Amino acid sequence: MPSTSSISSLGDRMRGLRLSAMAEHWERQEAALDERAFAERMAELLGAQEAHRAGTVLHKGARQAQSFVSSARWKDLVFKPGRGLSPSAVEALKSWQWLKQKRHLLLTGDTGRGKTWLASAVANEALMAGYKVRCFEVGAFLQQFYEEEQGGRIFRFISDLTRADLVVLDRWAHHPLDAHGVARLEELILKRDGKASFVVCSSRPVVDWENWLGGGPVARGIVDRLVSRANAIELKGASLRGEAPSS
């Protein structure tokens, strides 16, 4: 049986290798005089470290992404008849092929149908899978764009968004836009066109988007760049307000 000093030394060496969760669980095993086979104990240690690392990645990524609902996950989805969300559609999202192919995801439907929750689940799971994600309500994005312009930081802001694998835009077509807002959305979409993916959540149908963007060639171009490379899900049924978010 290892001495107390050797246990402490090995634990310190694990921590030096940034295996803190593994070290903590190993010390617990030794303190409890764990007599299980080496392979079984090692599997537990590796599982503890993997869970710790996954949680750290998600926490850091969620802070950077500003995910709308940090608790949303695939496993909590509930499929109700008539809702417009099928297990096969979610399996297609889980494969990440659409993200690898630089396609977009358009989530539409009346308010309260779970668009923001589903977008958050996509964002959180993408973070867990190692993708770089940024999330904004459209109004907050436009406000931050303005502030970064005024502060002389706009190049860094746009560069960061261009490098993101996925940008989520919630409350699309929710508030009126002026010409400056249209121009800023156009710049974001042009910079990322064909290079990375969007998730767009809107309570208004796609056919209304051009009018919201002011009509004309610029509006048509923005909508076409989103729609031509998109998977679309229209969420239907009764409002989910007051129910569990995953319902």
Backbone torsions as a table, in degrees:
resi	resn	phi	psi	omega
1	MET	NA	129.8	-179.4
2	PRO	-61.5	147.6	176.7
3	SER	-74.0	165.3	178.7
4	THR	-59.3	-38.8	-178.3
5	SER	-67.6	-37.7	179.6
6	SER	-70.5	-36.4	176.1
7	ILE	-60.3	-46.0	179.9
8	SER	-64.0	-40.0	-179.4
9	SER	-64.6	-44.6	178.8
10	LEU	-64.1	-40.2	177.2
11	GLY	-61.1	-40.7	178.6
12	ASP	-65.7	-37.7	178.8
13	ARG	-65.9	-39.3	176.2
14	MET	-62.3	-43.0	-180.0
15	ARG	-65.7	-34.6	176.3
16	GLY	-62.5	-26.5	176.2
17	LEU	-92.7	12.1	-179.9
18	ARG	63.3	37.7	176.7
19	LEU	-113.4	54.0	-172.5
20	SER	-63.8	-41.9	-179.8
21	ALA	-66.1	-39.2	177.8
22	MET	-63.1	-43.0	179.3
23	ALA	-62.7	-44.3	-179.2
24	GLU	-61.9	-44.3	-179.2
25	HIS	-71.0	-34.3	177.5
26	TRP	-64.9	-42.8	178.4
27	GLU	-63.4	-36.2	176.1
28	ARG	-65.2	-42.7	178.1
29	GLN	-58.9	-46.4	-178.4
30	GLU	-66.0	-39.1	179.6
31	ALA	-65.5	-31.3	-179.7
32	ALA	-88.6	4.4	-178.6
33	LEU	55.6	45.2	-177.9
34	ASP	-60.5	123.9	-176.8
35	GLU	-108.8	14.0	178.0
36	ARG	-66.9	163.0	179.0
37	ALA	-61.9	152.7	-177.2
38	PHE	-55.4	-46.2	-177.3
39	ALA	-60.7	-39.8	-179.6
40	GLU	-66.7	-42.9	179.3
41	ARG	-66.5	-41.4	-179.8
42	MET	-65.0	-38.2	177.8
43	ALA	-60.9	-39.9	178.3
44	GLU	-65.4	-42.3	-180.0
45	LEU	-63.9	-44.7	179.4
46	LEU	-64.8	-39.2	177.4
47	GLY	-62.3	-40.4	178.8
48	ALA	-63.7	-41.2	-179.2
49	GLN	-69.3	-40.4	178.7
50	GLU	-62.7	-42.9	179.4
51	ALA	-64.3	-40.5	178.8
52	HIS	-63.6	-44.7	-178.4
53	ARG	-65.5	-41.5	179.2
54	ALA	-62.1	-41.5	178.8
55	GLY	-65.5	-37.8	179.1
56	THR	-66.4	-43.7	179.1
57	VAL	-61.0	-45.6	-178.5
58	LEU	-65.2	-41.6	-178.8
59	HIS	-63.2	-46.8	179.7
60	LYS	-64.7	-45.6	-179.0
61	GLY	-64.7	-38.6	-179.2
62	ALA	-65.7	-36.0	177.1
63	ARG	-65.5	-42.1	179.2
64	GLN	-69.9	-39.8	-176.2
65	ALA	-79.2	-22.7	-175.0
66	GLN	55.9	48.5	-179.1
67	SER	-55.2	140.2	-174.3
68	PHE	-68.3	-45.0	179.9
69	VAL	-127.5	97.3	-171.0
70	SER	-66.8	-18.9	-177.4
71	SER	-90.2	-6.5	-175.0
72	ALA	-68.3	131.4	-179.0
73	ARG	-142.7	158.0	175.7
74	TRP	-54.1	-44.8	-171.6
75	LYS	-61.2	-19.8	-177.1
76	ASP	-92.7	-1.8	179.6
77	LEU	-66.4	138.3	175.2
78	VAL	-120.6	130.5	-176.7
79	PHE	-100.5	111.5	179.7
80	LYS	-103.5	139.8	177.3
81	PRO	-56.8	136.6	176.7
82	GLY	81.1	2.7	-178.1
83	ARG	-82.4	-22.0	-179.4
84	GLY	90.8	5.2	179.1
85	LEU	-118.7	114.5	-175.6
86	SER	-106.6	154.5	175.0
87	PRO	-57.2	-36.3	-179.2
88	SER	-66.5	-36.8	178.0
89	ALA	-65.3	-40.3	179.3
90	VAL	-69.7	-37.9	176.8
91	GLU	-61.4	-37.5	177.5
92	ALA	-64.6	-38.7	176.7
93	LEU	-65.5	-42.4	-177.7
94	LYS	-62.0	-27.4	-177.9
95	SER	-69.7	-20.6	-178.4
96	TRP	64.5	11.2	177.3
97	GLN	-61.7	-39.0	179.5
98	TRP	-61.6	-36.4	179.4
99	LEU	-72.2	-41.0	178.1
100	LYS	-65.1	-29.9	179.5
101	GLN	-89.1	6.3	178.3
102	LYS	62.0	33.8	176.3
103	ARG	-91.1	167.1	-177.8
104	HIS	-111.1	165.5	175.5
105	LEU	-125.0	120.1	179.4
106	LEU	-106.9	119.3	179.2
107	LEU	-110.9	114.8	-179.7
108	THR	-123.9	168.1	-179.0
109	GLY	140.5	161.8	-179.1
110	ASP	-60.4	164.3	178.7
111	THR	-61.9	147.1	177.4
112	GLY	83.7	8.4	-177.1
113	ARG	-93.9	-0.1	174.6
114	GLY	98.7	17.5	-178.1
115	LYS	-64.2	-48.1	-178.4
116	THR	-64.3	-39.5	179.6
117	TRP	-63.9	-45.0	-179.8
118	LEU	-65.3	-41.4	177.2
119	ALA	-61.5	-37.8	177.9
120	SER	-66.4	-39.9	177.2
121	ALA	-61.8	-43.6	177.9
122	VAL	-60.4	-46.5	-178.8
123	ALA	-62.2	-46.3	-178.5
124	ASN	-64.8	-42.4	179.6
125	GLU	-68.7	-34.7	176.5
126	ALA	-64.6	-40.2	175.8
127	LEU	-60.0	-45.1	179.2
128	MET	-61.8	-31.2	-179.3
129	ALA	-83.3	-1.4	175.3
130	GLY	97.8	8.3	179.0
131	TYR	-86.1	153.1	176.8
132	LYS	-91.0	126.0	-171.0
133	VAL	-129.1	143.3	171.0
134	ARG	-131.9	139.0	-177.4
135	CYS	-126.5	135.7	178.7
136	PHE	-144.5	145.0	154.9
137	GLU	-77.0	143.8	-174.5
138	VAL	-56.4	-43.4	179.6
139	GLY	-61.0	-40.7	179.1
140	ALA	-68.1	-37.0	176.9
141	PHE	-61.5	-47.5	-178.5
142	LEU	-63.7	-37.6	177.8
143	GLN	-65.9	-43.6	179.4
144	GLN	-66.7	-38.2	177.0
145	PHE	-56.5	-47.2	179.8
146	TYR	-61.2	-46.0	-178.4
147	GLU	-64.3	-38.9	178.6
148	GLU	-68.0	-36.3	175.1
149	GLU	-61.4	-48.8	-178.0
150	GLN	-64.1	-31.2	-179.0
151	GLY	-89.8	2.7	179.1
152	GLY	72.8	22.9	-176.7
153	ARG	-114.3	14.5	-171.2
154	ILE	-65.9	-35.7	-179.2
155	PHE	-62.3	-44.0	179.4
156	ARG	-65.6	-39.2	-180.0
157	PHE	-63.2	-48.9	-179.9
158	ILE	-66.6	-38.5	178.8
159	SER	-61.9	-40.7	178.6
160	ASP	-62.9	-42.7	179.7
161	LEU	-69.3	-33.3	179.0
162	THR	-66.9	-33.6	-179.1
163	ARG	-79.1	-18.5	-178.7
164	ALA	-66.2	138.4	177.3
165	ASP	-70.4	-31.2	-175.4
166	LEU	-143.1	129.5	171.7
167	VAL	-118.0	125.4	178.5
168	VAL	-100.2	126.9	177.6
169	LEU	-118.2	109.5	-179.9
170	ASP	-98.5	159.1	179.2
171	ARG	59.1	38.2	174.7
172	TRP	-68.4	134.3	-178.2
173	ALA	63.9	27.5	-178.1
174	HIS	-91.6	-41.9	-180.0
175	HIS	-114.4	154.0	176.9
176	PRO	-60.2	148.2	178.8
177	LEU	-113.8	144.9	168.5
178	ASP	-100.6	-179.4	-176.4
179	ALA	-61.8	-35.6	178.9
180	HIS	-64.5	-41.2	178.8
181	GLY	-62.8	-43.2	178.3
182	VAL	-61.3	-44.1	-178.7
183	ALA	-62.7	-37.8	-179.0
184	ARG	-72.0	-38.6	175.9
185	LEU	-66.4	-39.8	178.4
186	GLU	-60.9	-43.3	-179.9
187	GLU	-61.5	-44.2	179.0
188	LEU	-59.6	-46.6	-175.4
189	ILE	-71.4	-38.1	177.5
190	LEU	-65.0	-41.3	-179.5
191	LYS	-62.6	-32.3	-175.3
192	ARG	-101.3	-3.7	-173.4
193	ASP	-59.5	122.6	179.5
194	GLY	75.8	-0.3	-176.7
195	LYS	-111.0	-26.0	-175.9
196	ALA	-161.3	176.5	-170.2
197	SER	-108.9	156.2	171.1
198	PHE	-119.5	149.8	158.7
199	VAL	-113.6	123.8	-178.8
200	VAL	-117.2	126.9	179.0
201	CYS	-112.3	126.8	-178.1
202	SER	-146.1	140.0	174.2
203	SER	-84.8	-6.6	179.1
204	ARG	-106.2	143.8	179.9
205	PRO	-66.1	157.7	-177.5
206	VAL	-56.6	-34.1	-177.3
207	VAL	-63.6	-18.6	179.3
208	ASP	-89.7	-8.3	-170.8
209	TRP	-68.7	-37.0	-180.0
210	GLU	-61.7	-42.7	178.2
211	ASN	-61.7	-42.0	178.9
212	TRP	-60.7	-34.5	-179.4
213	LEU	-86.0	6.7	174.1
214	GLY	94.3	1.2	179.1
215	GLY	71.3	176.6	177.2
216	GLY	85.7	-177.7	-175.0
217	PRO	-60.1	-39.7	-178.9
218	VAL	-63.4	-46.4	179.5
219	ALA	-61.9	-44.4	179.3
220	ARG	-62.1	-39.7	-179.5
221	GLY	-64.9	-42.3	179.1
222	ILE	-62.0	-50.0	-177.4
223	VAL	-64.5	-42.2	-178.5
224	ASP	-62.5	-40.6	-179.9
225	ARG	-64.8	-31.7	178.0
226	LEU	-79.2	-47.3	-170.7
227	VAL	-75.2	-36.1	-173.2
228	SER	-67.9	-19.3	-179.3
229	ARG	-124.1	40.7	-170.5
230	ALA	-123.8	149.1	161.9
231	ASN	-98.4	134.1	-175.4
232	ALA	-119.7	137.1	174.8
233	ILE	-129.6	121.4	175.1
234	GLU	-101.8	115.1	179.7
235	LEU	-85.5	131.7	-172.9
236	LYS	-125.0	-168.4	175.5
237	GLY	88.0	-171.3	-179.0
238	ALA	-72.7	158.2	177.8
239	SER	-61.3	143.3	177.9
240	LEU	-97.4	5.6	178.2
241	ARG	-58.4	132.3	179.8
242	GLY	90.8	-12.4	176.7
243	GLU	-98.8	173.8	174.2
244	ALA	-58.7	140.7	-175.0
245	PRO	-57.8	-26.2	-177.2
246	SER	-89.5	0.3	-175.2
247	SER	-67.9	NA	NA
